[in-house]
Amino acid sequence: MTTFNELQEKRRSIYALGKEVKQTDQELFDLVKKSIKNSPSPFNSQSVQAVVLTGDAHEKLWEMTLAELKKVAASEEAFQATTAKIKGAFQSGYGTVLYFTDQNIVQGLKEQAPLYADNFDDWAEESVGIALYAVWLALAEEGVGASLQHYNPLIDQAVKEAFNLPDHWVLRGEMPFGSIEAPADGKTFLPDDARFKQFN
């Protein structure tokens, strides 16, 4: 049985993604739902929302992303390099998980608990981080590779229009996933004494 720390070591940013996953679309959707539902959130607010894209919807997302990037590209050469990255590392995967924060929930918490109002935006970001990490670990456990990208807010409006999503859902990250076609490079670490302290 894999321990938690072994699973953490298995979870890496995988950029060589393919479409040969063994899970069905429904199994992947259920995995994402269960991982997020069991993730903690402040006041059990459940402000993290997710959309799982596979098939044509996955392809559409990355074509839309390229269209938006073309508008802001510094040059044709720069856009070609970006295109190669998108198609080779993200669109080449089987699907994408989109992570959102429901701002209606966050605003409601500010009104219900004004003493903590200044904290709820930060806590919502923590919730997204915990939830997407839970999904990332669950995918790793299933042998599915993934990485985390942030083309928001550039693609926010296009995504909402394309998939008919509520305006109060704010995109916080995109996680392309798929079969692992090549392993990640070795992970390096800063010296422990630069990051950790212990007091007794």
MARTIKE-51907 format. One line per 3 residues: number of its first residue (from 1); for each residue x, y, z of N, C-alpha, C, CB. Coordinates in nm, 3 decimals, decimal comma. Atoms other than C-alpha are relative to their C-alpha. Last residue first. Glycine has a CB too. Layout:
REM MARTIKE-51907
NUM> X/Y/Z/X/Y/Z/X/Y/Z/X/Y/Z  ... .
This chain:
REM MARTIKE-51907
200> 0,049/0,089/-0,105/1,146/2,278/2,182/-0,013/0,077/0,131/0,093/-0,122/0,017  -0,027/-0,049/-0,135/1,184/2,491/1,869/-0,062/-0,096/0,101/-0,056/0,144/0,020  0,062/0,079/-0,106/1,213/2,371/1,512/0,041/0,057/0,134/0,040/-0,148/-0,010 .
197> -0,056/-0,024/-0,133/1,281/2,573/1,201/-0,075/-0,084/0,101/-0,007/0,151/0,038  0,065/0,059/-0,116/1,229/2,493/0,834/0,074/0,034/0,129/-0,009/-0,151/-0,016  0,146/0,006/0,007/1,290/2,668/0,505/-0,066/-0,041/0,130/-0,041/-0,095/-0,106 .
194> 0,051/-0,126/0,056/1,652/2,782/0,483/-0,152/0,006/0,003/0,049/0,017/-0,144  -0,017/-0,104/-0,101/1,768/2,506/0,720/-0,042/0,138/-0,051/0,143/0,005/0,046  0,102/0,006/-0,105/1,617/2,246/0,487/0,012/0,116/0,098/0,011/-0,130/0,075 .
191> -0,050/0,058/-0,126/1,834/2,354/0,195/-0,107/0,005/0,110/0,128/0,075/0,046  -0,081/-0,095/-0,073/1,622/2,428/-0,113/0,053/-0,067/0,127/-0,081/0,128/0,035  0,053/-0,060/-0,123/1,498/2,123/-0,297/0,098/0,105/0,053/-0,026/-0,109/0,106 .
188> -0,106/-0,055/-0,084/1,537/1,978/-0,646/-0,064/0,071/0,120/0,089/0,098/-0,080  0,042/-0,114/-0,082/1,293/1,748/-0,821/0,116/0,045/0,087/-0,122/-0,037/0,087  -0,025/0,014/-0,143/1,422/1,523/-1,098/-0,036/0,127/0,075/0,146/-0,035/0,025 .
185> -0,141/-0,011/-0,038/1,262/1,577/-1,437/0,013/-0,017/0,151/0,059/0,135/-0,045  -0,048/-0,135/-0,032/0,908/1,455/-1,489/0,149/-0,004/0,028/-0,077/0,058/0,121  -0,002/-0,044/-0,140/0,846/1,120/-1,652/0,045/0,144/0,016/0,090/-0,091/0,082 .
182> -0,140/-0,010/-0,043/0,752/1,074/-2,019/0,000/0,051/0,143/0,085/0,094/-0,095  -0,079/0,045/0,114/0,424/0,976/-2,187/0,150/0,010/0,026/-0,036/0,082/-0,123  -0,137/-0,049/-0,018/0,218/0,993/-1,868/0,087/-0,058/-0,110/0,056/-0,039/0,141 .
179> -0,098/0,106/-0,020/-0,145/0,948/-1,970/0,140/0,060/0,007/-0,009/-0,107/-0,113  0,002/0,105/0,101/-0,365/1,250/-1,929/0,100/-0,109/0,035/0,030/0,057/-0,137  -0,041/0,131/-0,050/-0,427/1,569/-1,735/-0,007/-0,103/-0,113/-0,090/-0,045/0,119 .
176> 0,003/0,102/0,105/-0,455/1,942/-1,798/0,050/-0,133/0,056/0,084/0,043/-0,122  -0,083/0,117/-0,023/-0,520/2,135/-1,475/-0,017/-0,100/-0,115/-0,035/-0,067/0,135  0,033/0,102/0,096/-0,648/2,491/-1,522/0,097/-0,117/0,017/0,004/0,056/-0,146 .
173> -0,107/0,083/0,053/-0,651/2,750/-1,248/-0,053/-0,107/-0,094/0,077/-0,065/0,112  -0,122/-0,009/-0,079/-0,841/3,015/-1,052/0,113/-0,088/-0,052/-0,029/-0,035/0,142  -0,098/0,102/0,036/-1,146/3,091/-1,269/0,131/0,021/0,076/0,026/0,000/-0,151 .
170> -0,125/-0,063/0,044/-1,402/3,308/-1,090/0,106/-0,108/-0,022/0,050/0,106/0,104  -0,109/0,097/-0,007/-1,755/3,169/-1,067/0,125/0,064/-0,059/-0,037/-0,133/-0,077  -0,063/-0,007/-0,132/-1,987/3,464/-1,000/0,100/-0,112/0,024/-0,107/-0,003/0,106 .
167> -0,093/-0,112/-0,009/-2,059/3,506/-1,371/0,074/0,003/0,133/-0,073/0,130/-0,021  0,048/-0,120/-0,070/-2,216/3,160/-1,384/0,107/0,109/0,008/-0,046/-0,037/0,140  -0,026/0,004/-0,144/-2,090/2,916/-1,648/-0,044/0,130/0,066/0,149/-0,025/0,026 .
164> 0,121/-0,051/-0,066/-2,233/2,866/-1,996/0,011/-0,007/0,152/-0,122/-0,079/-0,047  0,057/0,108/-0,080/-1,944/2,650/-2,120/-0,119/0,043/0,085/0,106/-0,059/0,089  -0,005/0,128/0,071/-1,822/2,866/-2,407/-0,073/-0,110/0,074/0,143/-0,040/-0,024 .
161> 0,092/0,000/0,114/-1,936/3,195/-2,254/-0,007/-0,137/-0,067/0,041/0,106/-0,101  0,137/-0,013/-0,050/-1,775/3,135/-1,916/-0,101/-0,006/-0,114/-0,017/0,131/0,077  0,038/0,126/-0,066/-1,455/3,007/-2,077/-0,145/0,005/0,047/0,093/-0,030/0,119 .
158> 0,021/0,099/0,107/-1,429/3,304/-2,315/-0,046/-0,133/0,059/0,129/-0,020/-0,081  0,127/-0,029/0,066/-1,479/3,544/-2,025/-0,030/-0,102/-0,108/0,003/0,140/-0,060  0,120/0,012/-0,086/-1,208/3,388/-1,809/-0,131/0,018/-0,077/0,007/0,103/0,111 .
155> 0,101/0,081/0,068/-0,943/3,329/-2,078/-0,134/-0,004/0,074/0,051/-0,140/-0,017  0,005/-0,023/0,145/-0,699/3,608/-1,988/-0,116/-0,074/-0,067/0,130/-0,042/-0,063  0,136/-0,033/0,044/-0,787/3,591/-1,616/-0,014/0,018/-0,151/-0,044/0,126/0,068 .
152> 0,094/-0,097/-0,053/-0,678/3,313/-1,604/0,080/0,124/0,043/-0,083/-0,061/0,119  0,027/-0,091/0,110/-0,418/3,134/-1,813/-0,116/0,093/0,034/-0,032/-0,078/-0,128  0,077/-0,119/-0,038/-0,288/2,977/-1,495/-0,010/0,095/-0,119/0,066/0,071/0,121 .
149> -0,025/-0,117/0,082/-0,162/2,621/-1,536/-0,090/0,116/0,044/-0,023/-0,032/-0,149  0,090/-0,110/-0,034/-0,131/2,320/-1,307/0,040/0,124/-0,078/0,003/0,029/0,153  -0,075/-0,119/-0,038/0,015/1,993/-1,432/-0,101/0,110/0,031/0,100/0,045/-0,113 .
146> 0,067/-0,131/0,005/-0,120/1,642/-1,463/0,101/0,111/0,026/-0,116/0,007/0,103  -0,086/-0,116/-0,016/-0,028/1,275/-1,504/-0,078/0,129/-0,012/0,110/-0,003/-0,103  0,032/-0,104/0,098/-0,268/0,986/-1,445/0,088/0,122/0,029/-0,152/0,038/0,005 .
143> -0,095/0,007/0,110/-0,137/0,676/-1,268/-0,025/0,100/-0,111/-0,001/-0,137/-0,057  0,058/0,077/0,110/-0,448/0,640/-1,053/0,095/-0,013/-0,119/-0,130/0,064/-0,045  0,025/0,134/-0,054/-0,262/0,753/-0,739/-0,054/-0,093/-0,109/-0,099/0,008/0,118 .
140> -0,129/0,070/-0,008/-0,132/1,047/-0,939/-0,017/-0,143/0,049/0,096/0,076/0,094  -0,040/0,034/0,137/-0,488/1,148/-1,027/0,131/-0,078/0,000/0,013/0,127/-0,087  0,089/0,109/0,041/-0,587/1,132/-0,660/0,031/-0,044/-0,143/-0,147/0,044/0,011 .
137> -0,044/0,123/-0,065/-0,282/1,339/-0,565/-0,085/-0,119/-0,044/-0,007/0,015/0,153  -0,130/0,034/0,059/-0,369/1,605/-0,822/0,055/-0,129/0,060/0,102/0,115/0,021  0,027/0,060/0,131/-0,733/1,606/-0,708/0,130/-0,048/-0,063/-0,070/0,100/-0,094 .
134> 0,067/0,128/-0,025/-0,628/1,663/-0,347/-0,029/-0,072/-0,131/-0,131/0,022/0,079  -0,105/0,092/-0,040/-0,385/1,933/-0,461/-0,058/-0,139/0,027/0,075/0,053/0,123  -0,068/0,044/0,122/-0,667/2,101/-0,650/0,116/-0,094/0,033/0,052/0,121/-0,078 .
131> 0,085/0,083/0,085/-0,882/2,106/-0,339/0,074/-0,050/-0,123/-0,124/0,079/-0,042  0,019/0,130/-0,063/-0,612/2,230/-0,100/-0,078/-0,094/-0,093/-0,074/0,015/0,135  -0,128/0,072/-0,003/-0,507/2,509/-0,332/-0,013/-0,139/0,059/0,101/0,079/0,079 .
128> -0,029/0,043/0,137/-0,865/2,615/-0,403/0,128/-0,083/-0,002/0,012/0,122/-0,096  0,093/0,108/0,032/-0,942/2,623/-0,031/0,025/-0,055/-0,139/-0,144/0,048/0,012  -0,050/0,120/-0,066/-0,631/2,830/0,039/-0,088/-0,121/-0,034/0,006/0,020/0,152 .
125> -0,117/0,043/0,079/-0,749/3,081/-0,220/0,062/-0,126/0,061/0,106/0,113/-0,007  0,053/0,062/0,122/-1,087/3,096/-0,046/0,113/-0,049/-0,089/-0,089/0,100/-0,076  0,043/0,135/-0,036/-0,908/3,156/0,284/-0,060/-0,073/-0,120/-0,101/0,004/0,115 .
122> -0,120/0,084/-0,018/-0,727/3,453/0,135/-0,039/-0,144/0,029/0,088/0,056/0,113  -0,060/0,013/0,133/-1,054/3,602/0,010/0,124/-0,089/0,006/0,036/0,139/-0,058  0,068/0,102/0,081/-1,221/3,524/0,343/0,055/-0,015/-0,141/-0,146/0,033/-0,008 .
119> -0,073/0,125/0,018/-0,967/3,697/0,564/-0,060/-0,093/-0,106/0,006/-0,073/0,130  -0,125/-0,024/0,071/-1,078/4,060/0,552/0,077/-0,127/-0,031/0,088/0,093/0,081  0,023/-0,035/0,141/-1,433/3,959/0,640/0,129/0,017/-0,079/-0,080/0,128/-0,008 .
116> -0,102/0,069/0,078/-1,334/3,781/0,962/-0,002/0,040/-0,148/-0,019/-0,149/0,013  -0,125/-0,007/-0,076/-1,520/4,009/1,204/0,116/-0,062/-0,079/-0,017/-0,071/0,136  -0,075/-0,122/0,034/-1,788/4,051/0,936/0,133/0,013/0,075/-0,084/0,120/0,028 .
113> -0,103/-0,007/-0,104/-1,901/3,687/0,977/0,089/0,121/-0,026/0,084/-0,131/0,006  0,040/0,080/-0,116/-2,230/3,649/0,790/0,097/0,014/0,116/-0,013/-0,145/-0,039  0,118/-0,062/-0,061/-2,162/3,935/0,546/-0,043/-0,073/0,128/-0,116/0,003/-0,100 .
110> -0,040/-0,131/-0,050/-1,809/3,823/0,466/-0,116/0,069/0,073/0,050/0,089/-0,115  -0,076/0,022/-0,124/-1,931/3,464/0,439/0,043/0,133/0,062/0,123/-0,088/-0,028  0,095/0,037/-0,105/-2,193/3,568/0,184/0,068/-0,021/0,134/-0,076/-0,125/-0,040 .
107> 0,066/-0,123/-0,043/-1,928/3,744/-0,021/-0,100/-0,028/0,112/-0,070/0,068/-0,119  -0,099/-0,079/-0,074/-1,721/3,425/-0,034/-0,063/0,129/0,053/0,121/0,034/-0,091  -0,023/0,065/-0,129/-2,024/3,216/-0,130/0,096/0,082/0,085/0,054/-0,143/-0,019 .
104> 0,122/-0,020/-0,080/-2,125/3,458/-0,403/0,015/-0,061/0,138/-0,122/-0,061/-0,072  -0,008/-0,126/-0,072/-1,764/3,464/-0,521/-0,127/0,031/0,079/0,029/0,113/-0,096  0,134/-0,058/0,006/-1,774/3,097/-0,614/0,000/0,126/0,086/-0,108/-0,102/0,049 .
101> 0,049/-0,043/-0,130/-1,406/3,019/-0,664/-0,137/0,064/-0,021/0,100/0,100/0,070  0,062/-0,130/-0,018/-1,324/2,818/-0,975/-0,025/0,028/0,148/-0,130/0,009/-0,079  0,032/-0,029/-0,140/-1,103/2,528/-1,080/-0,051/0,143/0,013/0,124/-0,023/0,092 .
98> 0,002/-0,144/-0,026/-1,101/2,395/-1,438/-0,045/0,022/0,144/-0,094/0,076/-0,100  0,087/-0,041/-0,110/-1,002/2,030/-1,478/0,014/0,151/0,016/0,036/-0,075/0,135  -0,042/-0,113/-0,084/-0,862/1,943/-1,818/-0,102/0,020/0,110/0,017/0,131/-0,085 .
95> 0,103/-0,091/-0,048/-0,877/1,633/-2,037/0,060/0,112/0,083/-0,103/-0,075/0,082  0,134/0,059/0,017/-0,692/1,360/-2,224/-0,110/0,097/0,039/-0,013/-0,127/0,083  0,054/0,085/-0,105/-0,363/1,541/-2,270/-0,141/-0,047/-0,030/0,001/0,073/0,129 .
92> -0,033/0,140/0,031/-0,212/1,671/-2,594/-0,056/-0,097/0,103/0,151/-0,018/-0,010  0,105/0,051/0,088/-0,393/2,001/-2,534/0,023/-0,147/-0,036/-0,007/0,084/-0,127  0,131/-0,015/-0,064/-0,163/2,065/-2,238/-0,112/-0,060/-0,086/-0,029/0,149/0,027 .
89> -0,003/0,033/-0,143/0,202/1,979/-2,308/-0,137/0,003/0,067/0,090/0,096/0,071  -0,086/0,112/-0,036/0,250/1,965/-2,684/-0,007/-0,044/0,144/0,137/0,033/-0,031  0,039/0,122/0,070/-0,041/2,177/-2,804/0,079/-0,122/0,048/0,019/0,017/-0,150 .
86> 0,140/0,033/-0,028/0,002/2,450/-2,546/-0,039/-0,134/-0,062/-0,093/0,110/-0,052  0,013/0,039/-0,141/0,382/2,450/-2,562/-0,142/-0,045/0,031/0,041/0,117/0,092  -0,066/0,130/-0,015/0,397/2,450/-2,942/-0,014/-0,052/0,143/0,148/0,010/-0,038 .
83> 0,086/0,100/0,063/0,143/2,731/-2,955/0,058/-0,140/0,017/-0,019/0,031/-0,148  0,111/0,024/-0,092/0,345/2,937/-2,709/-0,091/-0,109/-0,053/-0,079/0,130/0,023  -0,059/0,072/-0,114/0,656/2,902/-2,926/-0,109/-0,035/0,101/0,111/0,084/0,067 .
80> -0,028/0,135/0,046/0,451/2,998/-3,234/0,060/-0,086/0,112/0,096/0,004/-0,121  0,125/0,074/0,003/0,313/3,298/-3,047/0,020/-0,144/-0,046/-0,101/0,070/-0,090  0,037/0,031/-0,138/0,661/3,420/-2,961/-0,128/-0,082/0,004/-0,017/0,130/0,082 .
77> -0,095/0,101/-0,048/0,764/3,397/-3,326/-0,034/-0,043/0,143/0,143/0,055/-0,006  0,043/0,127/0,058/0,451/3,581/-3,436/0,090/-0,113/0,048/0,000/0,007/-0,154  -0,041/0,018/0,140/0,542/3,860/-3,197/-0,054/-0,133/-0,051/0,155/0,007/-0,014 .
74> -0,096/-0,105/0,032/0,458/4,003/-2,855/0,043/-0,005/-0,147/0,122/-0,012/0,089  -0,136/0,049/0,029/0,149/3,785/-2,829/0,089/0,116/-0,042/-0,003/-0,108/-0,111  -0,097/-0,072/-0,085/-0,154/3,957/-2,672/0,144/-0,040/-0,026/-0,033/-0,023/0,147 .
71> 0,034/-0,142/-0,009/-0,427/3,872/-2,924/0,105/0,080/0,076/-0,135/0,018/0,067  -0,042/-0,063/0,126/-0,263/3,538/-3,006/-0,024/0,150/0,004/-0,076/-0,062/-0,118  -0,144/-0,028/-0,007/-0,298/3,440/-2,641/0,051/0,069/-0,125/0,078/-0,129/0,023 .
68> -0,020/-0,114/-0,090/-0,676/3,472/-2,659/0,148/0,039/0,010/-0,055/-0,033/0,140  0,060/-0,118/0,064/-0,699/3,249/-2,966/0,019/0,124/0,086/-0,149/-0,023/-0,026  -0,092/-0,047/0,105/-0,455/3,001/-2,811/-0,054/0,126/-0,068/0,022/-0,110/-0,104 .
65> -0,116/-0,058/-0,069/-0,673/2,977/-2,500/0,100/0,054/-0,101/0,067/-0,104/0,092  0,041/-0,131/-0,049/-0,981/2,923/-2,713/0,117/0,072/0,067/-0,117/-0,013/0,097  0,009/-0,082/0,121/-0,805/2,636/-2,894/-0,041/0,142/0,037/-0,100/-0,060/-0,101 .
62> -0,136/-0,040/0,035/-0,706/2,502/-2,551/0,005/0,076/-0,131/0,089/-0,122/-0,008  -0,063/-0,088/-0,099/-1,061/2,504/-2,420/0,135/0,049/-0,047/0,016/-0,074/0,133  0,055/-0,135/0,014/-1,208/2,362/-2,740/0,066/0,098/0,096/-0,150/-0,001/0,021 .
59> -0,065/-0,058/0,118/-0,984/2,055/-2,729/-0,042/0,146/-0,017/-0,035/-0,081/-0,129  -0,142/-0,019/-0,035/-1,100/1,979/-2,375/0,073/0,067/-0,116/0,066/-0,136/0,035  -0,002/-0,113/-0,093/-1,466/2,029/-2,476/0,144/0,033/0,042/-0,086/-0,030/0,125 .
56> 0,005/-0,126/0,074/-1,420/1,805/-2,780/0,009/0,121/0,091/-0,128/0,006/-0,082  0,045/0,003/0,139/-1,311/1,511/-2,566/0,004/0,136/-0,067/-0,138/-0,055/-0,008  -0,066/0,107/0,076/-1,275/1,582/-2,195/-0,050/0,010/-0,145/-0,031/-0,143/0,062 .
53> 0,014/0,000/0,146/-1,350/1,881/-1,974/0,075/-0,118/-0,060/0,051/0,133/-0,060  -0,090/0,099/0,061/-1,407/1,861/-1,599/-0,031/-0,005/-0,150/-0,017/-0,142/0,066  0,056/0,046/0,127/-1,556/2,174/-1,441/0,102/-0,095/-0,061/-0,032/0,119/-0,098 .
50> -0,088/0,058/0,102/-1,486/2,253/-1,077/-0,080/-0,042/-0,123/0,077/-0,120/0,057  0,081/0,065/0,102/-1,627/2,467/-0,797/0,094/-0,054/-0,107/-0,106/0,098/-0,062  -0,070/0,050/0,118/-1,445/2,563/-0,478/-0,098/-0,073/-0,091/0,118/-0,094/0,040 .
47> -0,004/-0,103/0,104/-1,651/2,774/-0,234/0,072/-0,045/-0,128/0,066/0,124/0,053  0,007/0,072/0,128/-1,741/2,476/-0,016/-0,004/0,097/-0,118/-0,124/-0,090/-0,004  0,063/-0,088/0,099/-1,806/2,708/0,282/-0,015/-0,065/-0,138/0,080/0,127/-0,014 .
44> 0,058/0,097/0,094/-1,736/2,442/0,545/-0,072/0,072/-0,114/-0,097/-0,094/0,073  0,143/0,000/-0,032/-1,673/2,740/0,777/-0,076/-0,101/-0,086/-0,059/0,142/-0,019  0,037/-0,076/-0,120/-1,335/2,760/0,604/-0,151/0,007/0,018/0,058/0,141/-0,008 .
41> 0,016/-0,140/0,036/-1,283/2,477/0,352/-0,046/0,076/0,123/-0,101/0,017/-0,118  0,051/-0,097/-0,099/-1,163/2,120/0,390/-0,013/0,140/-0,059/0,093/0,004/0,121  -0,103/-0,098/-0,036/-1,136/1,879/0,095/-0,057/0,101/0,100/0,053/0,072/-0,126 .
38> -0,063/0,039/-0,126/-1,374/1,581/0,094/0,114/0,094/0,041/0,053/-0,140/-0,011  0,101/0,004/-0,106/-1,603/1,730/-0,169/0,061/-0,032/0,136/-0,108/-0,102/-0,034  0,032/-0,137/-0,040/-1,300/1,821/-0,383/-0,102/0,001/0,114/-0,054/0,080/-0,119 .
35> -0,120/-0,065/-0,055/-1,157/1,470/-0,398/-0,033/0,139/0,052/0,111/0,009/-0,105  -0,025/0,055/-0,133/-1,501/1,311/-0,444/0,118/0,069/0,067/0,025/-0,151/-0,008  0,106/-0,039/-0,093/-1,591/1,538/-0,734/0,030/-0,046/0,142/-0,134/-0,056/-0,046 .
32> -0,013/-0,144/-0,026/-1,258/1,496/-0,912/-0,103/0,044/0,103/-0,016/0,081/-0,131  -0,122/-0,018/-0,078/-1,267/1,117/-0,878/0,018/0,147/0,037/0,122/-0,050/-0,080  0,029/0,040/-0,138/-1,630/1,106/-0,993/0,121/0,020/0,089/-0,045/-0,145/0,005 .
29> 0,090/-0,102/-0,056/-1,544/1,303/-1,308/-0,030/-0,031/0,147/-0,131/0,008/-0,081  -0,084/-0,119/-0,024/-1,250/1,072/-1,378/-0,082/0,111/0,062/0,063/0,048/-0,132  -0,090/0,031/-0,111/-1,469/0,764/-1,335/0,088/0,120/0,034/0,088/-0,122/-0,033 .
26> 0,079/-0,003/-0,123/-1,737/0,917/-1,557/0,086/-0,028/0,122/-0,115/-0,100/-0,007  0,031/-0,139/-0,032/-1,489/0,995/-1,833/-0,076/0,010/0,132/-0,083/0,064/-0,114  0,105/-0,057/0,082/-1,368/0,636/-1,819/-0,020/0,147/0,038/-0,132/-0,079/0,016 .
23> 0,125/-0,033/-0,067/-1,032/0,546/-1,666/-0,103/0,053/-0,102/0,023/0,104/0,112  0,080/0,121/-0,012/-0,754/0,370/-1,857/-0,137/0,026/0,062/0,074/-0,104/0,083  0,035/0,028/-0,139/-0,588/0,687/-1,984/-0,090/-0,123/0,004/-0,070/0,122/0,066 .
20> 0,022/0,142/-0,026/-0,426/0,684/-2,327/-0,026/-0,030/0,147/0,119/-0,081/-0,047  0,144/0,024/-0,013/-0,472/1,050/-2,429/-0,033/-0,144/0,039/-0,069/0,033/-0,130  0,066/0,066/0,112/-0,116/1,168/-2,383/-0,145/-0,027/0,031/0,071/-0,130/-0,035 .
17> 0,130/0,062/-0,023/0,074/1,409/-2,160/-0,054/-0,063/-0,128/-0,100/0,103/0,053  0,012/0,092/0,114/0,443/1,496/-2,164/-0,126/-0,083/0,021/0,128/-0,092/-0,014  0,024/-0,079/0,120/0,418/1,798/-1,933/-0,006/-0,086/-0,126/0,108/0,104/-0,016 .
14> -0,027/0,079/0,120/0,384/1,614/-1,603/-0,039/0,081/-0,122/-0,077/-0,135/0,005  0,050/-0,073/0,116/0,412/1,829/-1,292/0,042/-0,075/-0,125/0,053/0,148/-0,003  -0,095/-0,094/0,060/0,469/1,570/-1,023/-0,071/0,079/-0,109/0,124/-0,074/-0,057 .
11> 0,067/-0,114/0,064/0,266/1,356/-0,785/0,104/0,100/-0,049/-0,099/0,068/0,099  0,047/0,044/0,132/0,463/1,038/-0,716/-0,066/0,114/-0,077/-0,098/-0,118/0,014  -0,118/0,009/0,087/0,655/1,198/-0,430/-0,038/-0,039/-0,142/0,101/-0,101/0,057 .
8> -0,046/-0,137/0,026/0,327/1,301/-0,271/0,122/0,000/-0,092/0,034/0,071/0,132  0,092/-0,055/0,099/0,202/0,943/-0,310/0,038/0,144/-0,035/-0,144/-0,005/0,051  -0,037/0,062/0,128/0,509/0,815/-0,130/-0,088/0,052/-0,112/-0,011/-0,153/0,010 .
5> -0,122/-0,066/0,047/0,441/1,066/0,147/0,050/-0,060/-0,131/0,109/-0,009/0,105  0,030/-0,136/0,043/0,083/0,944/0,181/0,124/0,068/-0,056/-0,057/0,082/0,117  0,019/-0,093/-0,110/0,186/0,579/0,195/-0,028/0,140/-0,057/0,125/0,003/0,093 .
2> -0,076/-0,125/0,011/0,129/0,345/-0,097/-0,029/0,090/0,119/-0,032/0,072/-0,132  0,085/-0,121/0,000/0,000/0,000/0,000/0,088/0,125/0,000/-0,096/0,001/0,124 .
